Amino acid sequence: MTSRSPYKGIRVVDISHAIAGPYCAMALARMGADVVKVEPIEGDFARNVGTQYPGKHTDLSIAANLGKRSIAVDLKSKAGSEVLKKLLSSADVFIENFRPGVADKLGFSYEEVAALNDHIIYLSSSGWGSAGPFKERPGTDTDLQAFSGFMAKNVGSDGVPIRSQLLWVDFAAALYNVQALQAALWERHFQGHGSHINNSLLETSAAFQSHAILNSVLRNTAATSDVKAYPFGNFRCADGYVQITVLRDEEFKRFMQMLGLSDLGEDLRLSTAADRYLNRELIDQPIKEALAKLNLDDVCARLADLRMLHARINTYEDFLEHEQTQEVGAFFWSDHPDVGRIPLANIPATERLTENSRHVKAPRLGEHTSEIMQELSYTDTQIQTLEEQHCVFCDRN
């Protein structure tokens, strides 16, 4: 495969933490950029949440830092601040995701960084945005799932709002950040100047849910008239669960025949999706009882023959091991030097990972501190002195 490294030669300085900033920077690294991860002496937030593995890794820190180089610096110290200034003087992109005002207090506002390097593209990715009464609040994925209306939409059978365990707001923000930085790099190519980009989890949650929010505002009729597919949902078979969507009215008859419920398939009260939803008490229980008696693989095979939308509800282990997942190359299994054999997801439309790729390894905390400082013209003696003063941390393993 042709190498896809469009950002080779681009230097990214990433002082962000958690997901929205770090995963964005990781995606740029996977596209060839040299990403320097600047972390506190104790490691960033992602290294200190969840199960700890050798090398001060967590599952989150590995996923967000593949392909980066790590330098551990105390930015509150004058000497540590000077290290970051030297890094930024020749950088192309700077990523921070503190609450608005925190980077300013550290001496790295957009204006201060642009004074060092007027070509730099500065990304601020906050929780609530750079304006408004909430701007100084800490904000997490969970907060925005609640605030943005998602949880109210995502309710259980008991009517209680449910938080998605998948951190979709954070990861969507990271991908919007990648998109914004790509556009800014292209703009700089033609116009020759840097820029300041602002994004937030709030704006991300709005953009990502735009269809659902429009639907909610525009829908002025009874909820049943908006039903586009029914039956629809997750159903228990004798040995597992399957997701089924009856999208077209003609499919309903075939589905009922498959389950031995032909009479219901011909019932005029069930002609359309909206009708079936209105009269769901006629079909819900019979469908559940029929499927509960059947083997999952058999159900999936029959649905495939009918060309109906469906999928078995897999565990992550099922997903990883499935032939379809393997054939499309969704994952690369890597022998990580610190944590062992792990699956790494290939990023769509980027170069596939191989064992020789630098992107299969997440750095240990401070693994590249000495190397990067030498590139900035610090001597070994100066590095050792700053280390003794706890301004920097070097992993010398």
C-alpha positions as a printed NumPy array, in Angstrom:
array([[  0.   ,   0.   ,   0.   ],
       [  1.202,   3.512,  -0.813],
       [  2.402,   5.361,   2.269],
       [ -0.138,   7.908,   3.498],
       [  1.858,  10.408,   5.538],
       [  0.549,  13.789,   4.353],
       [  1.719,  15.517,   7.532],
       [  5.303,  14.33 ,   7.454],
       [  7.419,  17.319,   8.5  ],
       [  4.614,  18.883,  10.557],
       [  5.444,  19.364,  14.244],
       [  2.534,  19.177,  16.714],
       [  2.975,  20.161,  20.352],
       [  0.233,  18.553,  22.426],
       [ -0.246,  19.681,  26.03 ],
       [ -3.837,  18.429,  26.183],
       [ -5.201,  15.685,  28.416],
       [ -7.985,  13.063,  28.419],
       [ -9.442,  12.476,  24.909],
       [-10.657,  15.421,  22.804],
       [ -7.17 ,  16.897,  22.418],
       [ -4.916,  13.82 ,  22.722],
       [ -6.905,  11.597,  20.324],
       [ -6.889,  14.437,  17.791],
       [ -3.095,  14.714,  18.078],
       [ -2.759,  10.926,  17.814],
       [ -4.712,  10.964,  14.532],
       [ -2.292,  13.57 ,  13.152],
       [  0.617,  11.383,  14.245],
       [ -0.923,   8.457,  12.368],
       [ -0.883,  10.692,   9.283],
       [  2.836,  11.399,   9.611],
       [  3.133,  14.366,  11.965],
       [  5.822,  14.484,  14.645],
       [  3.695,  14.841,  17.767],
       [  5.409,  15.844,  20.996],
       [  3.25 ,  15.053,  24.005],
       [  4.074,  17.51 ,  26.797],
       [  2.96 ,  16.022,  30.12 ],
       [  3.196,  17.003,  33.779],
       [  5.873,  15.258,  35.838],
       [  3.215,  12.895,  37.236],
       [  1.771,  12.18 ,  33.791],
       [ -1.38 ,  13.499,  32.163],
       [ -4.941,  12.732,  33.261],
       [ -5.284,   9.665,  31.017],
       [ -2.292,   7.943,  32.651],
       [ -3.861,   8.221,  36.077],
       [ -7.41 ,   6.976,  35.437],
       [ -8.328,   3.308,  35.359],
       [ -6.175,   0.204,  35.594],
       [ -2.442,   0.933,  35.604],
       [ -0.098,  -1.171,  33.47 ],
       [  3.731,  -1.246,  33.391],
       [  5.245,   1.907,  31.912],
       [  2.544,   4.074,  33.543],
       [  0.074,   3.126,  30.824],
       [ -3.71 ,   2.802,  30.924],
       [ -5.986,   1.671,  28.119],
       [ -6.963,   5.313,  27.574],
       [ -3.398,   6.624,  27.48 ],
       [ -2.38 ,   3.944,  24.969],
       [ -5.324,   4.66 ,  22.657],
       [ -4.74 ,   8.425,  22.781],
       [ -0.944,   8.521,  22.506],
       [  0.089,   6.023,  19.84 ],
       [  2.954,   7.324,  17.733],
       [  3.783,  10.311,  19.944],
       [  6.969,  11.252,  21.761],
       [  6.58 ,  12.076,  25.46 ],
       [  8.38 ,  14.828,  27.334],
       [  7.52 ,  15.36 ,  31.005],
       [  7.83 ,  18.998,  32.09 ],
       [  6.642,  21.116,  35.013],
       [  5.096,  24.041,  33.126],
       [  4.61 ,  25.95 ,  36.39 ],
       [  8.378,  26.237,  36.782],
       [ 10.293,  28.923,  34.88 ],
       [ 12.712,  26.369,  33.414],
       [  9.891,  24.04 ,  32.343],
       [  8.008,  26.932,  30.747],
       [ 11.153,  27.804,  28.794],
       [ 11.34 ,  24.261,  27.399],
       [  7.811,  24.575,  26.005],
       [  8.557,  27.999,  24.525],
       [ 11.508,  26.533,  22.633],
       [  9.313,  23.717,  21.362],
       [  6.651,  26.154,  20.183],
       [  9.068,  28.441,  18.374],
       [  9.371,  25.895,  15.554],
       [  6.024,  24.084,  15.862],
       [  3.194,  24.049,  13.334],
       [  0.32 ,  23.125,  15.657],
       [ -0.312,  23.664,  19.368],
       [ -3.14 ,  21.79 ,  21.103],
       [ -4.526,  22.608,  24.555],
       [ -7.827,  21.633,  26.155],
       [ -7.816,  23.369,  29.521],
       [-10.691,  25.449,  30.836],
       [-10.625,  28.921,  29.213],
       [ -8.026,  31.056,  30.977],
       [ -5.823,  28.239,  32.3  ],
       [ -3.372,  28.364,  29.378],
       [ -3.229,  32.159,  29.812],
       [ -2.224,  31.757,  33.456],
       [  0.581,  29.425,  32.403],
       [  1.838,  32.085,  29.988],
       [  0.69 ,  30.311,  26.824],
       [ -2.33 ,  32.254,  25.601],
       [ -2.829,  32.425,  21.843],
       [ -1.394,  35.943,  21.777],
       [  1.743,  34.898,  23.677],
       [  2.292,  31.802,  21.546],
       [  1.654,  33.718,  18.302],
       [  4.277,  36.263,  19.408],
       [  6.773,  33.395,  19.526],
       [  5.627,  31.9  ,  16.228],
       [  3.144,  33.748,  13.992],
       [  2.714,  30.677,  11.752],
       [  1.418,  28.43 ,  14.5  ],
       [ -2.101,  27.   ,  14.463],
       [ -3.438,  27.049,  18.009],
       [ -6.306,  24.719,  18.942],
       [ -8.311,  25.281,  22.117],
       [-10.741,  22.466,  22.901],
       [-12.755,  23.109,  26.065],
       [-15.802,  21.645,  27.748],
       [-18.382,  24.432,  27.618],
       [-16.851,  26.87 ,  25.137],
       [-14.972,  30.16 ,  25.362],
       [-18.012,  32.306,  26.259],
       [-21.127,  32.117,  28.402],
       [-21.82 ,  31.558,  32.108],
       [-20.45 ,  27.993,  32.085],
       [-17.15 ,  28.74 ,  30.32 ],
       [-14.987,  28.313,  33.425],
       [-16.684,  25.109,  34.561],
       [-14.89 ,  21.798,  34.115],
       [-16.798,  19.77 ,  31.542],
       [-16.715,  16.066,  30.733],
       [-18.31 ,  13.763,  28.195],
       [-20.9  ,  12.705,  30.775],
       [-21.815,  16.32 ,  31.595],
       [-22.476,  17.069,  27.933],
       [-24.405,  13.864,  27.32 ],
       [-26.76 ,  15.138,  30.032],
       [-26.794,  18.835,  29.096],
       [-27.206,  18.366,  25.327],
       [-30.402,  16.341,  25.494],
       [-28.805,  13.019,  24.603],
       [-29.642,  11.294,  27.886],
       [-33.239,  12.501,  27.761],
       [-33.477,  10.907,  24.312],
       [-31.649,   7.759,  25.35 ],
       [-34.006,   6.242,  27.931],
       [-34.529,   2.714,  29.176],
       [-37.784,   0.807,  29.328],
       [-38.343,   2.323,  32.783],
       [-38.081,   5.859,  31.371],
       [-34.832,   6.624,  33.214],
       [-32.244,   8.56 ,  31.122],
       [-29.171,   6.465,  30.288],
       [-25.556,   7.566,  29.885],
       [-23.745,   6.006,  26.943],
       [-20.648,   4.21 ,  28.212],
       [-18.969,   4.971,  24.901],
       [-17.404,   8.423,  25.295],
       [-18.924,   9.641,  22.058],
       [-18.818,  13.375,  22.829],
       [-15.082,  13.249,  23.577],
       [-14.191,  11.166,  20.54 ],
       [-16.442,  13.149,  18.21 ],
       [-14.804,  16.358,  19.475],
       [-11.392,  14.872,  18.685],
       [-12.447,  14.112,  15.109],
       [-13.977,  17.572,  14.613],
       [-10.673,  18.956,  15.935],
       [ -8.742,  16.959,  13.332],
       [-11.015,  18.316,  10.611],
       [-10.547,  21.893,  11.81 ],
       [ -6.761,  21.574,  11.988],
       [ -6.564,  20.084,   8.506],
       [ -8.539,  23.029,   7.145],
       [ -6.331,  25.493,   9.043],
       [ -3.133,  23.905,   7.706],
       [ -4.522,  24.153,   4.197],
       [ -5.516,  27.79 ,   4.782],
       [ -2.015,  28.577,   6.087],
       [ -0.512,  27.   ,   2.97 ],
       [ -2.258,  29.615,   0.821],
       [ -2.431,  32.621,   3.128],
       [  0.802,  32.202,   5.052],
       [ -0.412,  32.866,   8.595],
       [ -1.462,  30.897,  11.63 ],
       [ -4.825,  30.951,  13.361],
       [ -6.674,  30.241,  16.596],
       [ -9.324,  27.49 ,  16.519],
       [-11.908,  27.091,  19.266],
       [-14.026,  23.976,  19.755],
       [-15.889,  22.58 ,  22.739],
       [-17.707,  19.48 ,  23.881],
       [-20.902,  21.556,  23.887],
       [-20.535,  22.544,  20.216],
       [-19.59 ,  18.986,  19.342],
       [-22.662,  17.546,  21.028],
       [-24.806,  20.007,  19.056],
       [-23.215,  19.205,  15.695],
       [-23.149,  15.453,  16.213],
       [-26.837,  15.361,  17.157],
       [-27.983,  17.875,  14.524],
       [-30.424,  15.467,  12.856],
       [-32.026,  14.358,  16.122],
       [-32.372,  17.947,  17.34 ],
       [-33.908,  19.098,  14.044],
       [-36.285,  16.154,  14.182],
       [-37.361,  17.131,  17.692],
       [-38.023,  20.768,  16.756],
       [-39.755,  20.131,  13.432],
       [-41.98 ,  17.265,  14.536],
       [-45.349,  18.747,  15.455],
       [-47.492,  15.656,  14.952],
       [-48.061,  12.609,  17.144],
       [-44.916,  10.635,  17.878],
       [-46.323,   7.54 ,  16.19 ],
       [-46.425,   9.251,  12.774],
       [-42.654,   9.625,  12.88 ],
       [-42.023,   5.878,  13.153],
       [-39.987,   4.81 ,  10.123],
       [-39.331,   1.187,  11.064],
       [-41.185,  -1.31 ,  13.21 ],
       [-40.516,  -3.891,  14.603],
       [-37.15 ,  -2.481,  15.552],
       [-34.822,  -3.338,  18.435],
       [-32.868,  -6.024,  20.233],
       [-34.377,  -9.479,  20.627],
       [-33.368, -12.528,  22.664],
       [-32.843, -15.815,  20.887],
       [-32.28 , -19.163,  22.562],
       [-28.506, -18.572,  22.816],
       [-27.892, -14.852,  22.363],
       [-29.252, -11.524,  21.164],
       [-29.886, -10.069,  17.712],
       [-30.685,  -6.561,  16.5  ],
       [-33.439,  -6.489,  13.866],
       [-34.857,  -3.604,  11.824],
       [-37.963,  -4.154,   9.692],
       [-37.457,  -1.183,   7.398],
       [-39.93 ,  -1.794,   4.565],
       [-43.556,  -2.812,   4.79 ],
       [-43.089,  -5.772,   2.435],
       [-40.333,  -7.075,   4.693],
       [-42.779,  -7.357,   7.563],
       [-44.786, -10.069,   5.818],
       [-41.651, -12.087,   5.04 ],
       [-40.415, -11.659,   8.606],
       [-43.722, -12.903,  10.003],
       [-43.672, -15.904,   7.647],
       [-40.141, -16.704,   8.813],
       [-41.394, -16.781,  12.415],
       [-44.501, -18.837,  11.611],
       [-46.757, -15.832,  12.203],
       [-48.18 , -15.399,   8.708],
       [-51.62 , -14.359,   9.951],
       [-50.141, -11.309,  11.632],
       [-48.219, -10.51 ,   8.47 ],
       [-51.508, -10.191,   6.594],
       [-53.326,  -8.183,   9.276],
       [-54.435,  -4.869,   7.742],
       [-54.005,  -3.173,  11.108],
       [-50.252,  -3.741,  10.671],
       [-49.796,  -2.429,   7.12 ],
       [-47.32 ,   0.39 ,   7.838],
       [-44.573,   1.039,  10.381],
       [-46.761,   3.646,  12.113],
       [-49.674,   1.175,  12.184],
       [-47.47 ,  -1.524,  13.625],
       [-46.21 ,   0.835,  16.318],
       [-49.76 ,   1.899,  17.219],
       [-50.844,  -1.736,  17.437],
       [-47.606,  -3.105,  18.801],
       [-49.403,  -5.047,  21.537],
       [-50.542,  -7.407,  18.744],
       [-47.039,  -8.326,  17.626],
       [-44.441,  -7.557,  20.308],
       [-45.02 , -10.6  ,  22.476],
       [-45.551, -13.12 ,  19.629],
       [-42.294, -11.992,  17.975],
       [-40.362, -12.235,  21.255],
       [-41.721, -15.723,  21.954],
       [-40.979, -16.988,  18.448],
       [-37.399, -15.684,  18.422],
       [-36.7  , -16.98 ,  21.938],
       [-37.148, -20.532,  20.647],
       [-34.674, -20.17 ,  17.758],
       [-30.899, -20.486,  17.581],
       [-29.08 , -17.188,  17.035],
       [-26.991, -18.363,  14.079],
       [-30.099, -19.779,  12.417],
       [-31.996, -16.511,  12.869],
       [-29.111, -14.522,  11.397],
       [-28.848, -16.905,   8.434],
       [-32.578, -16.605,   7.7  ],
       [-32.527, -12.819,   7.996],
       [-29.526, -12.683,   5.665],
       [-31.438, -14.777,   3.115],
       [-34.314, -12.28 ,   3.372],
       [-31.781,  -9.415,   2.981],
       [-33.137,  -7.736,   6.08 ],
       [-31.198,  -5.353,   8.286],
       [-29.869,  -7.239,  11.277],
       [-26.733,  -8.025,  13.27 ],
       [-25.953, -10.384,  16.098],
       [-25.142,  -8.513,  19.282],
       [-21.474,  -9.3  ,  19.772],
       [-19.08 ,  -8.845,  22.64 ],
       [-15.845,  -7.034,  21.842],
       [-14.169, -10.458,  21.728],
       [-16.73 , -11.639,  19.16 ],
       [-16.161,  -8.484,  17.117],
       [-12.373,  -8.863,  17.138],
       [-12.491, -12.529,  16.133],
       [-15.108, -12.281,  13.398],
       [-13.99 , -13.028,   9.85 ],
       [-15.606,  -9.831,   8.521],
       [-13.685,  -7.661,  10.984],
       [-10.446,  -9.412,  10.094],
       [-10.986,  -9.283,   6.333],
       [-11.467,  -5.498,   6.286],
       [ -8.396,  -5.045,   8.494],
       [-10.147,  -3.088,  11.218],
       [ -7.479,  -4.014,  13.789],
       [ -3.782,  -4.75 ,  13.935],
       [ -2.547,  -6.945,  16.769],
       [  0.67 ,  -5.556,  18.202],
       [  3.132,  -6.845,  20.785],
       [  3.437,  -3.766,  22.985],
       [  6.734,  -3.808,  24.91 ],
       [  5.107,  -2.78 ,  28.201],
       [  1.62 ,  -4.298,  28.231],
       [  1.772,  -7.276,  25.87 ],
       [ -0.328,  -8.233,  22.843],
       [ -3.103,  -5.724,  22.132],
       [ -5.493,  -4.881,  19.278],
       [ -4.963,  -1.444,  17.731],
       [ -7.714,  -0.025,  15.549],
       [ -6.67 ,   1.179,  12.126],
       [ -7.912,   4.703,  11.428],
       [-10.045,   4.685,   8.268],
       [ -8.335,   6.002,   5.124],
       [ -4.883,   6.162,   6.733],
       [ -1.899,   3.883,   6.286],
       [ -2.473,   0.476,   7.89 ],
       [ -0.421,  -0.362,  10.949],
       [  2.395,  -2.894,  10.762],
       [  4.81 ,  -4.185,  13.382],
       [  7.485,  -1.858,  11.988],
       [  5.283,   1.228,  12.271],
       [  6.189,   3.774,  14.941],
       [  2.482,   4.22 ,  15.545],
       [  2.025,   0.866,  17.275],
       [  3.688,   2.099,  20.452],
       [  2.467,   4.587,  23.022],
       [  5.357,   6.28 ,  24.853],
       [  6.153,   5.822,  28.503],
       [  5.936,   8.975,  30.583],
       [  9.006,  11.089,  29.796],
       [ 10.437,   8.463,  27.463],
       [ 11.656,  11.111,  25.012],
       [ 12.405,  14.001,  27.39 ],
       [ 16.167,  13.784,  26.983],
       [ 15.972,  13.217,  23.217],
       [ 13.679,  16.182,  22.599],
       [ 15.62 ,  18.525,  24.877],
       [ 18.817,  17.632,  23.046],
       [ 17.048,  18.625,  19.817],
       [ 16.356,  21.971,  21.512],
       [ 20.13 ,  22.344,  22.172],
       [ 20.098,  21.47 ,  25.877],
       [ 23.28 ,  19.726,  26.993],
       [ 23.293,  16.514,  29.008],
       [ 24.458,  18.501,  32.034],
       [ 21.619,  21.009,  31.69 ],
       [ 19.081,  18.211,  31.326],
       [ 20.399,  16.433,  34.395],
       [ 20.305,  19.67 ,  36.42 ],
       [ 16.688,  20.354,  35.437],
       [ 15.813,  16.786,  36.29 ],
       [ 17.375,  17.154,  39.755],
       [ 15.357,  20.345,  40.221],
       [ 12.163,  18.41 ,  39.284],
       [ 11.508,  20.712,  36.339],
       [ 11.582,  17.761,  33.943],
       [ 11.346,  13.984,  34.177],
       [ 13.348,  11.565,  32.05 ],
       [ 12.464,   7.888,  31.697],
       [ 15.886,   6.325,  31.367],
       [ 14.744,   2.682,  31.073]])
